């Protein structure tokens, strides 16, 4: 039986239900079927087989509603078609005109951009070329000035070396100190910030000047200075006994002593100035108390070691042949005086720091700085040797080596061993006298003495004498 729709339902389509997020098609269809089927005469829902349920009515109603919607849309579009077409054409024409204006503006902007780019890039390229040219010209001017400075230093260095007579055997030692200062000025110039040192090092002329002039000259200066230090001896400073009327020989001795002192002082200056003074991190220069004159200390240490070795050989030969002992000990007295002379010369070299520009100056008001300024080269040497005095280092080093030599003589036996043992008291006296007299300051170095003056004992050397005597007497008393 076909049921009629309830009067409360105007349509089967509920927009709210269809658009509800919880929409369920099965539930909606079930509700639609129930709404189009009437109840029984008693007002209760019908029960029984499926034939009592009319499924055609909701389907037809849905098709009718769809057709009604389609008809409404068709009528609306047909009635407003001309308006829609005209509106669309108007919008299209307007958009076309806007597009044309935009295209014109774009073309104009592109044209202006190309023109500006051409002008700006052209000016920029010309300005960049001018800048590069100016920078290169500035670098060239700086390099030219620096090269000229280096060439002038090289000419000055060669001139001073030539005037100093380096390598001729008649060197003017003061000129060689000047040459060392010039060489130091060149090194400082090459390592100074802002001088384009890497670029200077690439110039062929600078490389040649550095290698052929400065490096070769430095090697020759160092060789001369080391030779002077190595050959320095107190024999030229010790004035011999002569009558007071013989002023000529005395004056000559004094002149030779002063010349030897001056040459040694100049050699010390050269070795000190040419010793490397590396720069610390951050461009900070090395302070004076941190600096060690490597070349000078090595030369002095090497000289002391060779002196000790030579002295050990001479005394060992004298102990093996006692008639030669007096001559050997006389030479050791001279060697001991040489140590004293060297100590005095280096103790007077408190102004060495003034010639080294690589060292940082110390504040005048700084108490530590005042102490540093009064420190001498002797302090640095004694610190490196770990000894209180050069003479003490010499005698103790000599004593440490003599014990082995005396033991070898005693082990060989024979006449030499018996003679040495029988005359050990004489040897004891002579060794002690050698140390004490060798520790005296040469008279030529004492203030107020020209020559032939009395020698002065500086300090107490009884301990060194006891060490020397013990090094020889120890093996003899076993």
C-alpha positions, 0 to 999 in steps of 0.5 A, spaced: 500 500 500 502 506 498 502 511 503 501 518 503 507 523 505 505 526 512 503 534 512 509 536 516 514 534 511 515 538 505 521 535 502 525 529 502 531 532 502 534 535 508 540 540 507 542 540 514 542 532 514 546 531 508 551 536 510 552 534 517 559 531 519 555 525 522 551 524 516 550 516 515 547 514 508 544 508 511 540 511 517 538 517 512 535 512 507 532 508 513 528 514 516 526 516 509 522 509 508 519 510 515 517 517 514 513 515 507 509 509 510 503 510 514 501 507 520 495 502 521 488 504 522 489 503 530 495 508 529 500 503 530 506 501 525 504 496 521 507 489 522 508 483 517 511 482 510 516 486 506 510 488 501 507 492 507 513 497 506 512 502 500 519 503 497 517 506 490 514 513 493 521 515 496 525 513 490 520 517 486 520 523 490 527 523 490 527 523 483 522 528 482 526 533 487 532 532 483 528 534 476 525 540 480 532 542 482 535 541 475 529 545 472 530 550 477 538 551 475 536 550 467 531 556 468 535 560 472 541 559 467 537 560 461 534 567 464 540 570 466 545 567 460 545 574 456 547 577 463 552 572 465 555 572 458 555 580 458 558 580 465 564 575 463 565 579 456 566 585 460 570 582 465 575 579 460 575 586 456 577 589 463 582 584 464 585 584 457 586 592 458 589 591 465 594 586 462 596 590 456 597 596 461 601 591 465 605 588 459 607 596 457 609 597 464 613 591 464 616 592 458 618 599 460 621 597 466 625 591 463 628 597 458 630 601 464 633 596 467 637 594 461 639 601 460 641 602 468 644 595 468 649 597 462 650 604 465 652 601 472 655 595 470 660 599 465 661 604 470 663 599 475 667 595 471 671 601 469 671 603 477 673 596 479 679 596 473 681 603 476 681 601 483 685 594 481 690 599 478 691 604 484 692 598 489 697 595 484 700 601 483 700 602 491 703 596 492 708 597 487 710 603 490 711 600 497 715 594 494 719 599 490 721 603 496 722 597 500 726 594 495 730 601 495 731 600 502 734 593 502 738 595 497 741 601 501 742 597 507 746 592 503 750 597 500 751 600 507 753 593 509 758 591 504 761 598 505 762 597 512 764 590 512 769 592 506 772 598 511 772 593 517 777 589 513 773 582 514 777 576 512 783 580 511 786 578 518 786 586 520 779 587 522 777 593 524 772 590 530 768 596 531 766 597 524 764 589 524 759 591 530 756 597 526 755 591 520 752 587 525 747 593 527 746 594 519 744 586 519 740 586 525 736 592 522 735 588 515 732 582 519 728 587 523 725 590 517 724 584 513 720 581 519 716 588 521 709 588 520 706 592 514 712 591 510 709 585 505 715 581 507 712 575 503 711 579 497 718 582 498 721 575 498 718 573 491 723 579 488 729 576 485 733 582 487 731 581 494 733 574 494 739 575 491 741 581 496 739 576 502 743 570 500 749 573 497 750 579 501 746 579 508 747 571 509 754 570 507 756 576 511 752 574 517 756 567 516 763 571 516 761 575 521 759 569 526 766 566 524 770 572 525 767 573 532 767 565 534 774 565 532 776 571 536 772 568 542 776 562 541 783 565 541 782 570 547 787 569 552 790 572 558 797 571 555 796 578 552 793 581 558 798 579 563 804 584 564 811 581 565 816 583 570 820 589 567 824 595 569 820 601 570 825 605 566 823 601 560 816 604 558 816 602 551 815 595 552 810 597 558 806 601 553 806 596 548 804 591 553 798 595 555 796 597 548 796 590 546 792 588 552 787 594 550 786 591 543 785 584 545 780 587 550 776 591 545 776 585 540 773 580 545 768 586 547 766 587 539 766 579 538 761 579 544 757 584 541 757 581 534 755 574 537 750 577 542 746 582 536 746 576 531 743 571 536 736 570 534 730 573 538 724 570 535 717 573 536 712 571 541 705 569 539 700 575 538 706 580 535 709 581 542 716 582 542 721 578 547 723 581 553 730 582 555 729 577 561 727 572 557 732 573 551 738 568 551 744 570 546 744 563 543 750 564 538 754 567 544 753 562 549 754 556 545 761 559 543 763 561 550 761 554 552 764 550 546 770 554 548 770 553 555 769 545 553 775 545 549 779 549 554 778 544 559 779 538 554 786 541 552 788 543 560 786 535 562 791 533 556 796 537 558 796 536 566 795 529 565 801 529 560 805 533 566 803 528 571 805 522 567 812 526 566 813 530 572 818 534 569 813 537 564 808 538 570 811 545 572 810 548 564 803 544 564 801 548 571 803 554 568 799 554 562 793 552 567 795 559 571 794 562 564 787 559 563 785 560 569 786 568 569 783 567 562 777 565 565 777 571 570 779 576 564 773 573 560 768 574 567 770 581 567 769 583 560 762 580 560 761 583 567 762 590 564 757 588 558 751 591 561 749 595 555 749 589 550 741 590 550 741 597 547 743 594 541 738 589 540 731 592 537 728 585 537 727 586 545 722 589 548 724 595 553 722 595 560 718 601 564 723 605 567 719 605 574 719 598 574 723 595 579 724 588 576 726 592 570 731 596 573 734 589 576 734 586 569 738 592 566 743 591 571 744 584 569 750 583 565 752 577 560 756 574 565 749 572 569 746 569 562 752 565 561 753 563 569 746 561 569 746 557 562 752 553 565 749 553 572 755 555 576 757 561 580 763 563 576 767 562 570 773 560 574 770 555 578 766 552 572 773 551 569 777 548 575 771 544 577 770 541 570 778 540 570 778 536 577 772 532 574 776 529 569 783 529 572 781 523 577 780 518 571 786 520 568 790 519 574 787 513 575 789 510 568 796 512 570 796 508 577 793 502 573 798 502 568 804 502 573 811 503 572 816 509 573 811 514 572 806 511 577 811 510 582 814 517 581 808 521 582 806 517 588 813 519 591 812 526 589 805 527 591 806 532 596 810 536 591 804 535 586 799 537 592 803 544 593 803 545 586 796 544 584 794 548 590 798 554 588 796 553 580 789 554 582 790 560 587 794 564 582 790 562 576 784 565 580 787 572 580 785 578 576 790 580 571 794 586 573 792 589 566 785 589 567 785 592 574 783 599 574 789 604 575 794 599 573 798 600 566 802 594 567 807 590 572 802 592 577 800 587 583 795 581 581 789 581 585 785 575 588 778 576 587 774 571 592 776 565 596 778 559 591 780 555 597 774 550 595 776 550 588 783 548 590 781 543 595 777 540 589 783 540 584 788 537 590 782 532 592 781 529 584 789 528 584 790 525 591 784 521 591 787 516 586 794 516 589 792 515 596 788 508 595 
